[in-house]
Amino acid sequence: MKKPANFPLGSSAAASTTASTTARGGGVDINGDSPELIAFVLLKSIVQVEQSRQEPHVFEKDWLLDTYAECLAAVQGKRVPAEPAAKPRATKKA
């Protein structure tokens, strides 16, 4: 059985190009604008949205890695969007 991983990311702005760990996790700062860092910031934003939907939220390692890989592909322009579900188009009343 896979062990779920908590993924504390803090509350810094999603547009930030600086990532840092929490105080208990050490003092690692990552600065720059590499595709990998931008993908991490995108992952961080996705995790924060998911955490806001349900508390407490525990993320599986595979989900985190797959989501990061998808974020990196998106940043590099290689992500293939999923097919949208068929939705009726809204029309304006005349």
N, C-alpha and C positions, 0 to 999 in steps of 0.2 A: 504494500500500500504506500502511495506517495505521501510524503509529509507536506501539508500546506505551509506556505511561507507568508509571514506578515511582511508587508512592503511599505514601511513608513517613509514617506517622501517629503514631509514638511508642507509648508503652505506658501512657498515663494511663487511668484508670478510665473505663468506658463511661458511667457515670452522671454524669460530670462535665459541667457546663455551661460549661466553659472549653475552648477549643481554641487551640492555639498551634502555630506551625511549629517545625521543628527548627532548631538553631543555625545551620546553614549556609543555611537558607532565609529568615533574617531574624527579627526579633523581634515578630511580629504576634500579639497576644492578642485573642481574641474572647470577651466575657463576656455572659451574659444567658440568657434562657429563651425566645427567639423560636422559632416553629415551624421556621424555617430552621436555627437552631443545633441544635435537638433532632434534626432530620433529619440534620444533619451528624454528630452524635454517634452516631446509629443507624448511619449509613453506616460510620463509623469502626469500630464494633463488628463489623459484617458483614465488613469488610475484614480485621480482625484474626483472625476465625474462618477466613476463606479462607486467610490467610497461614499459619496454624498447620497447615493440611492439606497444604500443599505448599510447599517452599522451593527456590529463590527463586520468588516469585510476581510476575508482571508483569500489571498490569491495563490493559485497553484503555480508551481515553478514552470510547468509546460506552458500555461497560459501567458505568463510574463514573457518568457523567451519567444514564443510565437508572436505575441503582440509587438514586442520590440523589433523582431525581424520584419514584421509588416510595416512598422513605423519607418524603419530604415529603408525598406523598398520604396515607400511613399516619398521619402525625402530625396531619394536618388532618381525618382521619376519612373520606377520600375513596377509599381504596384498596379495590379489589374483589378479594377473595381468589381465588386460583386454585382450580379444582375439585380436591378431593383425589382421589388415586388410590384405586380400589376396593381395600380391604384387608379380609381376613376379620377379624371381631371375635374377640378372644380370649374364651374362656369358662372359667369356674372349674370345676375338677373337684369333683364332689360327694363 
